[in-house]
């Protein structure tokens, strides 16, 4: 998952996006997905707690609905796998 096969860059970019003052919940969800895909479970757990603080209704089902319009189904599958 992430950054066209560059997981280090995907993680760094996701962390930078989360730090932006106007970051939406999607930035945190992406960080969770990247960390999950990389099996960094402790860091992913912390990011999940922050995501749920910001958007309590966020679930895997919510993410699926949010991404159902996305044309790249492979990306969506990888993203959801990382969230799981």
C-alpha positions as CSV (number, residue, x, y, z in Angstrom):
1,X,0.0,0.0,0.0
2,X,1.0,3.5,-0.5
3,X,3.2,5.8,-2.6
4,X,3.5,3.4,-5.5
5,X,5.5,0.8,-3.7
6,X,7.4,3.3,-1.4
7,X,6.0,2.6,2.0
8,X,8.5,4.8,3.8
9,X,7.4,7.8,1.7
10,X,3.7,6.9,2.2
11,X,4.2,6.9,5.9
12,X,6.1,10.2,5.9
13,X,3.6,11.9,3.7
14,X,0.7,10.6,5.8
15,X,2.3,11.9,9.0
16,X,2.9,15.3,7.3
17,X,-0.8,15.5,6.2
18,X,-2.0,14.8,9.7
19,X,0.0,17.7,11.0
20,X,-1.6,20.2,8.7
21,X,-3.9,22.6,10.6
22,X,-6.9,21.9,8.3
23,X,-6.3,18.2,8.1
24,X,-9.6,16.2,7.7
25,X,-10.3,12.8,9.1
26,X,-9.1,11.3,5.8
27,X,-5.5,12.2,6.6
28,X,-5.7,10.2,9.9
29,X,-7.5,7.3,8.2
30,X,-4.8,7.2,5.6
31,X,-2.1,7.2,8.3
32,X,-3.9,4.3,10.0
33,X,-4.1,2.4,6.8
34,X,-0.4,2.9,6.0
35,X,0.7,1.9,9.5
36,X,-1.6,-1.1,9.5
37,X,-0.3,-2.3,6.1
38,X,3.2,-2.0,7.6
39,X,2.2,-4.0,10.7
40,X,3.1,-1.1,13.0
41,X,0.3,-1.9,15.3
42,X,1.3,0.2,18.3
43,X,1.5,3.4,16.1
44,X,-1.6,2.4,14.2
45,X,-3.5,2.0,17.5
46,X,-2.6,5.5,18.6
47,X,-3.6,6.9,15.2
48,X,-7.0,5.0,15.5
49,X,-7.6,6.6,18.9
50,X,-7.0,10.0,17.4
51,X,-9.2,9.2,14.4
52,X,-12.1,8.1,16.7
53,X,-11.6,11.2,18.8
54,X,-11.9,13.3,15.6
55,X,-14.6,11.3,13.9
56,X,-16.3,8.8,16.4
57,X,-18.5,7.2,13.7
58,X,-15.5,6.1,11.6
59,X,-15.6,2.4,10.9
60,X,-14.4,0.1,8.2
61,X,-17.9,0.2,6.7
62,X,-17.7,4.0,6.8
63,X,-14.4,3.9,4.9
64,X,-15.8,1.5,2.4
65,X,-18.7,3.9,1.7
66,X,-16.4,6.9,1.6
67,X,-14.2,5.2,-1.1
68,X,-16.8,3.4,-3.2
69,X,-16.6,6.2,-5.9
70,X,-12.8,5.6,-6.3
71,X,-12.0,4.1,-9.7
72,X,-8.9,2.3,-8.6
73,X,-10.4,-0.7,-6.8
74,X,-7.0,-2.2,-6.1
75,X,-6.0,0.9,-4.2
76,X,-9.3,0.8,-2.3
77,X,-8.8,-2.9,-1.4
78,X,-5.3,-2.2,-0.1
79,X,-6.5,0.9,1.8
80,X,-9.2,-1.1,3.5
81,X,-6.9,-4.0,4.2
82,X,-4.5,-1.6,6.0
83,X,-7.4,-0.2,8.1
84,X,-8.5,-3.6,9.1
